[in-house]
């Protein structure tokens, strides 16, 4: 029996410049029969993450994940239902988390299976929460960054850039749970209102302001102890010039630079002059922390201490626009695409 499947593919590489929805297209294909060790998955929710940008340049060896192939299905982290199983381990109806092609039906494993496959914890509730507040690129990143990399302590002042985004919104709340005073940077009045009125941030500032350094000095008269950086670029230079030893910068992302040739480049001048500690991290460096992190995240969400925020779009055809939207700041919290 043959089965048709729609999938999203890449039309062209963009070594630099902004990703657009028309860089992708939706196509149809016939799926092959399952071989030994394979599964047929029906994705129910896709994770949209800025990390995909480095896989769309077409420059081999330029990124820590493999480049997508033009004309072939895009793949990414997704929650999926097992439809057919030929591996002796999984069964139809299982709900799993792993790397899936952007398709309405997909054969697992994908050609570049770097993420593995695991069952979704039934405590997660909503499927999209497995991608956001409980996901490696969401809650686990925020938790490991605040707790392990930054070692945020009660009474400290923490500044979070892209604070209304996926990781930023969670990192700021986790810092608050640990007793810190938290300042968030966001680009619109609606996002800043969300930070202070719903998520419990103490202050929210507009990162577009020409006098941002003055606003930071007024908001943190005793200085910023931790800068949780999701943005990089000129914004982070401005912030770091206002900080002083023994303050530390925890680099989670550099989204403002991903579209140009300066991606991942950091001017160390303020780090050197002001004696700052600068540390990059990913949750993969703290695997021993994951079980406790998930227990804490679940408890905080269940108790209302931690509020997951999502921007949810629907249907396979929404994936290209969702990717472009992340780089335009259209998401509040985690950007996800659910499949009916």
Residue pairs with C-beta under 8 A, 6 or more apart in sequence:
2 30
2 31
3 30
3 31
3 40
3 105
4 28
4 29
4 30
4 31
5 28
5 29
5 30
5 31
5 103
5 104
5 105
5 106
6 26
6 27
6 28
6 103
6 104
6 316
7 26
7 27
7 28
7 29
7 73
7 74
7 101
7 102
7 103
7 104
7 106
7 316
8 24
8 25
8 26
8 27
8 73
8 74
8 102
8 103
8 316
8 319
8 320
9 24
9 25
9 26
9 27
9 70
9 71
9 72
9 73
9 74
10 23
10 24
10 56
10 68
10 69
10 70
10 71
10 72
10 74
11 22
11 23
11 24
11 25
11 70
12 23
12 70
13 56
13 57
13 58
13 67
13 70
14 23
14 56
14 57
14 58
14 259
15 57
15 58
15 59
16 57
16 259
16 260
16 261
17 259
17 260
18 259
18 324
18 327
18 328
19 53
19 56
19 259
19 323
19 324
19 327
20 324
21 320
21 321
21 323
21 324
22 320
23 56
23 320
23 324
24 74
24 319
24 320
24 323
25 320
26 316
26 317
26 320
31 40
31 105
31 107
32 107
34 40
34 84
34 86
34 107
35 86
36 86
36 87
37 86
37 87
38 86
38 87
38 107
38 108
38 109
39 82
39 83
39 84
39 85
39 86
39 87
39 90
39 107
39 108
39 117
40 82
40 83
40 84
40 85
40 105
40 106
40 107
40 108
41 78
41 80
41 81
41 82
41 83
41 96
41 100
41 105
41 106
41 107
41 108
42 80
42 81
42 83
42 104
42 105
42 339
43 78
43 79
43 80
43 100
43 102
43 103
43 104
43 106
43 339
44 78
44 79
44 80
44 81
44 95
44 127
44 338
44 339
45 78
45 79
45 127
45 128
45 130
45 131
45 336
45 337
45 338
45 339
46 76
46 77
46 78
46 100
46 102
46 131
46 319
46 336
46 337
46 338
46 339
47 76
47 77
47 78
47 131
47 132
47 135
47 137
47 334
47 336
48 76
48 319
48 322
48 323
48 325
48 326
48 331
48 335
48 336
48 337
49 76
49 77
49 137
49 166
49 326
49 335
50 253
50 255
50 258
50 326
50 327
51 65
51 137
52 74
52 76
52 323
53 258
53 259
53 327
54 62
54 63
54 64
54 65
54 258
54 263
55 63
55 65
55 66
55 67
55 68
56 67
56 68
57 63
57 67
58 67
58 70
59 67
60 67
65 114
66 112
66 114
68 74
68 75
73 101
73 102
73 103
73 106
74 101
74 102
74 319
75 99
75 100
75 101
75 102
75 110
75 112
76 99
76 100
76 102
77 97
77 98
77 99
77 100
77 115
77 131
77 135
77 136
77 137
78 97
78 98
78 99
78 100
78 131
79 95
79 96
79 97
79 120
79 127
79 128
79 130
79 131
80 95
80 96
80 97
80 98
80 100
80 106
80 108
81 93
81 94
81 95
81 96
82 90
82 91
82 92
82 93
82 94
82 95
82 96
83 92
83 105
84 92
85 91
85 92
85 94
90 96
90 117
94 119
95 119
95 120
95 127
96 117
96 118
96 119
96 120
97 117
97 118
97 119
97 120
97 130
97 131
97 135
98 108
98 115
98 116
98 117
98 118
99 108
99 109
99 110
99 112
99 113
99 114
99 115
99 116
99 117
100 106
100 108
100 110
101 107
101 110
102 316
102 319
103 316
104 316
104 339
108 117
109 117
120 127
120 130
121 130
121 134
121 294
123 298
124 130
124 134
124 298
127 338
128 310
128 312
128 334
128 336
128 338
129 135
129 301
129 308
131 137
131 138
131 334
131 336
132 138
132 139
132 166
132 308
132 310
132 333
132 334
132 336
133 139
133 170
133 297
133 301
133 306
133 308
133 334
134 140
134 294
134 297
134 298
135 334
136 283
136 284
137 166
137 167
138 166
138 167
138 170
138 334
139 170
139 293
139 294
139 297
140 283
140 290
140 293
140 294
140 297
141 167
141 252
141 282
141 283
142 167
142 168
142 170
142 171
142 174
143 170
143 174
143 283
143 289
143 293
143 296
143 297
144 281
144 282
144 283
144 285
144 286
144 289
144 293
145 167
145 171
145 228
145 250
145 252
145 281
146 152
146 158
146 171
146 174
146 175
146 178
146 228
146 250
147 174
147 178
147 289
147 293
148 281
148 286
148 289
149 250
149 279
149 281
149 286
150 158
150 226
150 228
150 248
150 250
150 279
152 158
152 174
152 175
152 178
152 180
152 225
152 226
153 178
153 179
153 180
154 178
154 179
154 180
155 179
155 180
155 181
156 180
156 181
156 225
156 226
157 180
157 181
157 182
157 183
157 220
157 222
157 223
157 224
157 225
157 226
158 172
158 175
158 180
158 181
158 182
158 183
158 224
158 225
158 226
158 227
158 228
159 182
159 183
159 184
159 185
159 216
159 220
159 224
159 226
159 227
159 228
159 239
160 168
160 171
160 172
160 175
160 182
160 183
160 184
160 185
160 201
160 228
160 230
161 168
161 185
161 207
161 227
161 228
161 229
161 230
161 231
161 235
161 236
161 239
162 168
162 185
162 186
162 230
162 231
162 253
162 255
163 169
163 172
163 184
163 185
163 186
163 191
163 195
163 201
163 204
164 184
164 186
164 191
164 192
164 194
164 195
164 309
164 332
164 333
165 230
165 331
165 332
165 333
166 331
166 333
166 334
166 335
167 230
167 252
167 253
168 184
168 228
168 230
169 195
169 199
169 309
169 332
169 333
170 306
170 308
171 228
171 252
172 182
172 184
172 195
172 199
172 201
172 228
173 199
173 200
173 300
173 305
173 306
173 307
174 300
174 306
175 182
175 226
175 228
176 182
176 200
176 201
177 300
177 305
177 306
180 225
180 226
181 202
181 220
182 200
182 201
182 202
182 203
183 201
183 202
183 203
183 204
183 205
183 216
183 219
183 220
183 224
184 192
184 195
184 196
184 199
184 201
184 203
184 204
184 205
185 204
185 205
185 206
185 207
185 231
185 235
186 192
186 194
186 195
186 204
186 205
186 206
186 207
187 206
187 207
187 208
187 329
188 329
190 332
191 204
191 332
192 204
192 205
192 206
193 204
194 309
194 332
195 201
195 204
196 202
196 203
196 204
198 307
199 307
199 309
203 219
205 212
205 215
205 216
205 219
206 212
207 231
207 235
209 215
212 235
212 238
213 238
213 241
213 242
216 224
216 239
216 242
217 242
223 242
223 243
223 244
223 247
224 239
224 242
224 243
224 247
225 247
225 248
226 247
226 248
226 249
226 250
227 236
227 239
227 240
227 243
227 247
227 248
227 249
227 250
228 250
228 252
229 236
229 239
229 249
229 250
229 251
229 252
229 253
229 254
230 252
230 253
230 255
231 253
231 254
231 255
231 256
232 251
232 253
232 254
232 255
232 256
232 257
232 264
232 266
233 254
233 256
233 257
233 262
234 256
235 256
236 249
236 266
237 267
237 269
237 270
240 249
240 270
240 271
240 274
240 276
241 270
241 273
241 274
243 249
243 270
243 274
243 276
244 274
244 275
244 276
245 274
245 275
245 276
246 275
246 277
247 274
247 276
247 277
248 276
248 277
248 278
248 279
249 271
249 276
249 277
249 278
249 279
250 279
250 280
250 281
251 266
251 278
251 279
251 280
251 281
252 281
254 263
254 264
254 266
255 327
257 263
257 264
257 265
258 327
259 327
266 278
268 278
270 276
271 278
283 289
283 290
297 306
299 305
300 306
301 307
301 308
308 333
308 334
309 332
309 333
309 334
310 333
310 334
310 335
310 336
311 325
311 330
311 331
311 332
311 333
311 334
311 335
311 336
312 336
312 337
312 338
313 321
313 322
313 335
313 336
313 337
313 338
314 337
314 338
314 339
314 340
315 337
315 339
315 340
316 337
316 339
318 337
319 337
322 335
322 336
322 337
325 331
325 335
326 335
